[in-house]
Amino acid sequence: MEVIELRPYQKTIIDIGSQTLLSRGFVYLAMEVRTGKTLTSLGIADKVKAVNVLFVTKKKAISSIEDDYQLLNPSFNLITINYESIHKIPDTQWDVIICDEAHSMGAFPKPSKRAKQVKELIGKTKPFVILLSGTPTPESFSQMYHQVYGIPTNPFAHYKNFYRFSDDYVNVRIKPIGGLQIRDYSAGHESILEMMRPFTINFSQKNAGFEVQTTEEILYVRMKDATYSLAKKLQKHLVVEGKDEVIMGDTPVKLMSKLHQIFSGTVKFESGSSMVLDLTKAEFIKNKFSGKKIAIFYKFKEELKAIKEVYGETISTELSVFNETDKSIALQIVSGREGISLRKADALIYYNIDFSATSYWQSRDRMTTKNRLHNKIYWVFTSAGIEDKIYKAVTRKKDYTLKHFKRDFLNL
């Protein structure tokens, strides 16, 4: 069996991380994508002589984590499970629990179901905890609280809940939304990270000795005339009635979502059913990248139908198939942006773009490895569509919001 040789910096982090874990009860590995945080976390668990280790991650990442476990060949037993299956975890005395993509537990002011389940799990066996994320607080420092609130030794443990925590660590603002006065808790103080410093190990790609050069190219596609006509009609009348289905854009939020779908060739009706309207994007991608093994990120589920209709059996949605065959892969942006490697792709293609800046910055690094520092990314945008407007926002690390949409399309 092949056993991997850890990089010198990983060995150093394992030494520091294991000391932190033993003295403080948990450690947060804030290691950038492709610096090897999975192997490092497993190395820490081995260093503290754990017997039973639980690794909680996303479903698509399970196989790669189990591969890393085989390569490291540590002395402990490992169970790897996705967050959605936490309720199926066997009743075991866990010595170490590793939470991958920990920032996904950062919802506030109320904890997410995921954060509450992890808290309950930690409470049962009082294990050491290792948190992993390349972007611990991607949108707000306030996201840190619920990532750690289930850990008894966390620096905010004396606060009963997020609201009490916010009294000291958040600049709470009042925002008028829909005629209501809403408390906005997103302006967390940077002192939150200061409090986390004794528990955190930060490590960047630059620290690892490699900096990635990512080249992005926007490719504009002219969709069918009927697609533009439908978008224009919906913008004008806010409702389009067909023989059996209705498309509603009667609020700015719904109009923004519907135009986002339509400009890339799909739509979801009021009934809940969806359909592909236009295969132009999928056909363009297939012709443009003929003969190449590519990864395609799509936004809406119906876009996958369009891709499959054009590509047939030459494309998969399974990472294992992509890695072991010459097939290309199609992944939804939200599920593919974290915890997976697309290093075998010749290029990364975005069929559509997400409103989230986090999705942009995380997903674009999926091809990076220590030995692959030059990536080529292509964005397939509809000419005179909505995608390039979203792109301008997210590349500035801003989510594309209703405020942007009103300015871009409603002249408000």
Secondary structure, 3 states (H helix, E strand, C coil): CCCCCCCHHHHHHHHHHHHHHHHHCEEEEEECCCCCHHHHHHHHHHHCCCCEEEEEECHHHHHHHHHHHHHHCCCCEEEEEEHHHHHHCCCCCCCEEEECCHHHHCCCCCCCHHHHHHHHHHHHHCCEEEEECCCCCCCCHHHHHHHHCCCCCCCCCCCCCHHHHHHHHECCEEEEECCEEEEECCCECCHHHHHHHHHEEEECCCCCCCCCEEEEEEEEECCCHHHHHHHHHHHHHCEEECCCCEEECCCHHHHHHHHHHHCCCEEECCCCCEEECCCHHHHHHHHHCCCCCEEEEECCHHHHHHHHHHHHHHEECCHHHHHHCCCEEEEEHHHHCCCCCCCCCCEEEECCCCCCHHHHHHHCCCCCECCECEEEEEEEEECCCCHHHHHHHHCCCCCCCHHHHHHHHCCC
